[in-house]
Amino acid sequence: MHSIVIGSLSEVSSQAWNSLHGTHIPFLRYEFLSALEKHQCVGQSSGWIPQHILIFQDKTLVGAMPQYLKTNSYGELVFDWAWAEAYQRSGLDYYPKLVAAIPYTPATGPRLLIAPNGDKNRISSYLIQAALEYAKQHKLSSFHCLFPQQEDLTQFSQQGFMTRLGCQFHWKNLPGEQYYRDFDDYLDHFTSSKRKKIRRERRQVREADIVIQRLRADELSEPQWQAVYRHYCSTFDRLSGYATLSLGFFQELSTTMPEQFIVMLAEHNQQTVASAICFRDADTLYGRHWGCDAHFHNLHFEACYYQGLEYCIEHKLKRFDPGAQGEHKISRGFLPTPTWSAHWIAEPTFQHAIGDFLQRETLGMQQYIEELTDHSPFKQK
């Protein structure tokens, strides 16, 4: 086997990349990652510089890891700003660093992409070692893998990486063949007070004459796309951030992977007033972006959560990952869910200090998850 690092996905074929296990997840598909590059959503200006690792057996692609040289920590959602400040105070450079992640997408999933018939352990180890060699060769401060699935986290741990525990709030369908029949069946599993609150929130949206459609991305008209993108940008404007994804990026995905791209479109008086962007695979719905033109009471909850829950129930999806943060999601059935990252620090002094911090942070995070779990809206069994 041998490895190479490529500065653009255009250097490998879509067929070869999408043949790897893990690319069924929308954010790992060639179409998604290459569209980020094509529409300048990543690159030097954003601080996400593609440096993807490929592993070949003879001339066949058997492994890959989406990887970026980072000159900042924006868009990662695993916060290491304090680490960067500590480096600066010590007269050391924290940036650039190496990150295995999906830009602007805090969704757990595979990071070590392996050919279906490949030796997973051997290729995974080769990928990680190739990334470490790259980091050391370029004298980078660190290498981080963000939101890996548990199987991949184990591979990084075995290579000596420190692990970091985080928390998101995810929904799970009932196990096996017992899936929720409909939204009312879902609410029947809630305590009375929580059930009444959600029904009241949904009723208020209906009484405001809001109509919501759940559309595949290729079903949107050009004016609707203009509205959706306006909503997306408005959220960043309100939070004093900047919109990193372009209208061209979204529209390209609507043609290259429409079956995995869902938009919740809210209309009032026949005008599009709000929207929520989601992606999906065979098991999971991923809530990604939301925005609106005007405030309507509880419309955010309806568009971002209740419509997605109905979609999951109707399509028998197992999970709904609505994105990072948000303790308010618990009362709506999204329970505390551990997320992980893995970290290699080159400087021994900082490696020790960060390792000590992570041990203490993990204990606090475990307690936080346990405490929040006690606030579940579901009836006690």
N, C-alpha and C positions, 0 to 999 in steps of 0.2 A: 504494500500500500504506500501511497505517497499523498502529500497534501499540498494545496496551493491556496493562496489568498487572492480574491478577486475584488476589484473596486466597483464592480457593477454586476447585477444579475444578468445583464445582456451578454456576459461572457460564458453563460451556461444556457442550455436549452430549457424551455419550460417543461418539456416532456421528461427530461432527466430529473429536474428539481421536484416536480410534482409526483414522481414515482416513489419518492422517499416516504417512509412512514411518518405521520405527523402533519403532512401537508393537507389533510382533510379539514383541518381547522382553518377558517377563512384567513386569519392574519398571517399564516405561514405559507399560503399559496403563492406561487410565483407571480400570479396576476396582482396580488395585493402589494407585495414587496417591490416588484418592478415598477408598479404605478407610482409608488412613493418616490422612486428615483427619477422616473420619467417626468414627473410634474414638479420637480425640485422641492418636494416636501422634506427630503433629507439631502444632506450635502454639507459643504463647507460653511455656508451661511447659517445653517441651523445647528451646527455642531454635531450632526449625526452623519459621520462619513463612512459609507459602506466599506467593510473589510471582511467579506464573508469567507469562511473557511470551507473548502471542498476536499473530500477524501476520495481518491480513486483506487480501485483495484484493477490494475492494468489500465484500460481506457474507460472503464465503467464507473460512474458515480455511485458510491456506496454510502456516503455520509456527508452531511453538511451542517453548518451552524450559522444562523443569521447573526452577524456580528458588526459592531460599529465602533470606530474610533470617536470618542466623545471629548469635546472641548468645553463642555458644561454639563450640568446635571438636569437640564430642563427636559420635561417629557418622559421621565423615567418612573416616577411615582414610588420609588424606593429612595427615601430622602437621605442623602449623604452630604448635604451642604456643610454641616458641622465638621465633617472629616476634612473637607476641602479647606475650610477656614483654619483648622488646626495645622494643616500642612503649610498654609501661607504664613501663619505666625511663626512657624519653625524655619522659614526661609526655603521651603521645598515646593516643588510644583506637583499639584495633584492632577492637573490636566496637562496633556491628554491622558485619558484612561481608556480601557477596552471594556466594552459592554456587549454581552449576548442578550438581546432583547428584541421586542417588537416596538418600534418607535411610537411613542404617545399612546401605548396600548397596554394597560396593566391587567392583562388577561392570562391566567395560568394555562400552561400548555407545554408541549414538547419544545425543547431547545436543541436537543441532539437528534437530528433527523437521520434515520438509518434506513438503508434499503431493506425491503420486506424479508429477503432471504439472507441478509447479512448477519455477521457475528456481532450482536448488539454490544456486548461488553467490550470486545476488542476494538470496535470502531468508535464507540463512545470514548474510551480511554485515549485513543489516537487523536480524536477531535480536541479533547481537553488539553492534551499535551501539546498539540500544534498551536493552540491559542496561547498557552503559557510561553511557549518558545517565541511566539510573535511578540508578546508583551515584554519579555526579557530582552529580546534582540533590539526592540525600539525603546528600551529603557522607560517603559510606562510605569506609572505609580501603582497600577492595580488592574485587576480583571474581575468583572462582576457578571453574574448570570442572574437575570431578573425574572421572577415568576415562572420558574421551571416546575414541571409536574414532579410528583414525588419520586418517580423512578429515575429521572434525570438528576434530581437533587442528591440522591444516594450516590450516583456516579461522581458528582463533584466532591461530595464529602469524602469519598474513598481516595480522592486525589489531594486531600489535605485542605480543602476550602473550608472557611468558616461559614456557618449558616445563620441567616437572620429570619426571624419570625415576624410576620405581619398579619393583618386581619382585614378581610372584606366581608360583605354581607350577601350571601347567595341563597337562592331558593332551590329546593329539591322537590321533585314530583314524588308521589308515593312509590314504593319499590315494586318491582315485578310487574304483574299484570293488574295491579290495583290502582293504576293511575287515576287521578281525580277525573270525575266524569265531566264536570263543568265548573264554572266559577262559583256557583252556589254550593256545590259539593265541597269545594275548597274552603269556603267560608264556614261551612258547617263544622269544620274541624277547629274553629277559633272559639275563644271564650266569647260570651255574649257581648260584653262591652266593646271588644275589639271588632267583632263582626258588625255591630251597629255603626261604629265609627267609619268603617270602610264603605258601607252601604250609603251612609250620609254623604261622604266625599264624592262618591260616584254620582249620586243623585244631583248634587249641586252642579256638577259639570253638565249633566243632561238638561237641567233647568235653565242653564245659561245658553241653551240652544247651540251647544257645541256638538259637531258631528265629527267622528274620528274614523278614518279609513286605515286599514293595514294593507300596504301595497308592496309588491316586489319593486325593486328599484327601477326595473325597465318599464314599469307601468306609469312612471311619473312623466308629465308633460314638461316642456321647457320652462314655462312660467312657474310650475310647481318646484322644479329644481332651483330656480332663482330664489324662491321663497325659502326652501330648505337651507340653502347655503347662507342666506341672510340670517336665518335663525341661528345657525351654527356659529357664525361670526359674532352675533350679538352677545352670546354668552361670554366669549372671551373679552369683548369690549366692556361688559359689565364688571368683569372680574379683573380688569386691568392687565389682561394677558394679550396674546396675539394668536390669531388663527393660523395654525401650521399646515393645515390641509387645504387644498385648492378645490374649486368647483370642478376643474378638469379632472382631478383625481377621483372625486366621487362619481362623476359621469362616466369615466372610463370603467370603473368597477361595475356600474350599472349595466354595461354591455358585456364585460368579460366574466363576471361571476354573479349574475342577477339572482340566481336561485339561493344565494347565501346572503343577500343584501335586502333588508326589510326596512321600510320607513312607515312610521306612524304619523299620519297627516291630520291635523285638527283644523276644521273650518268653522267659521262663524259668519253668518250672513253671506255665504258663498265666497268668503275670502279666507285664504290660508293664513292662519294666525299663529300656529305653533307646529313643531315637528320633533320627532325623536328618531334618531338613526340607530339601527340595530344590525347585527350580523348573526348568522346561525350556522351550525353544522348539523350532523345527524342527531346529536344528543343535546345540544346546548344553544340557548339564545344569549347573545352578548349585547347588552345595552351600551351604546358608545357616546352619542352626543345629543344634546337637547337645546332648544332655543325657542323664543317666542317674540311676537311683535307687541303684545299687550298682556297685561296680567288678568287671568281668570282664576277664581278661587279653586284650588285643588287640581287645576289642569295639569300641572307638572306630575303629580302622583298618577293621574289617569293615563297620560301619554307615555310616561317612562316606566311605570310599574304595572298598573292593572291591565293595560292593553297587552303588554308583554306576557303577563301571567296567563291571560286568556289565550294568547297565541300558543304558548307552551302547552297548555292543557289540551287545546284543540288538536295540536300536531303531535301530542304524546312525547314532547321533549322531556328529558330527565332533569335538566338544570337550567337556571336563569342566573347569569352573572351580569348584574346591572352596572358594574363599574366600581371604581374605588370609593372608599369612605362612605359616611352616611349612616349614623346610628338610627336615624328616623326610619330606616328600612326595616328594622326589626319588627315593629308593630304591624307590618304588612306581610310578614312571613319570610323575610330574608334574614337568615340566622348567621351569627358570627362564624366565619370560615377561615381557617389558617391559610396564609399564603407565605411563600418562601423566596429567599434569594440566597445566592452563594457568592463568597467574596475571597479573593486572593490579594494580599497586600505585599508589595515588594519590600518595603522598608521594615526591617525587623522590629524597630522600636514601636512604630505605628501598628504593626501587626499584633504585637502584644497588647497595646492599649485598646485597639478596636476589638480584639478578641475578648478582653475583660468587659468592655462596654456591652458587647452582644450577649454575653452570659447574663448580665444583670437585666438587660432589656428584655431578653426572652422570658425570664421569670415574671416580669411585670406584664408582658403581653399575654402570657398564659393565664394569669389572674384576671386580666381585662376580658379575655374571651369567655372565661368561666362565669364571670359576673354578668356579662351581657346575655349569655345563654339563659340565665334565670328570668329574663324579661320576654321570653318567647310568648307570642300571642296564642299558641295552640293549647288546647285543652290538655290537662294532665292525664296521662293514661293510667 
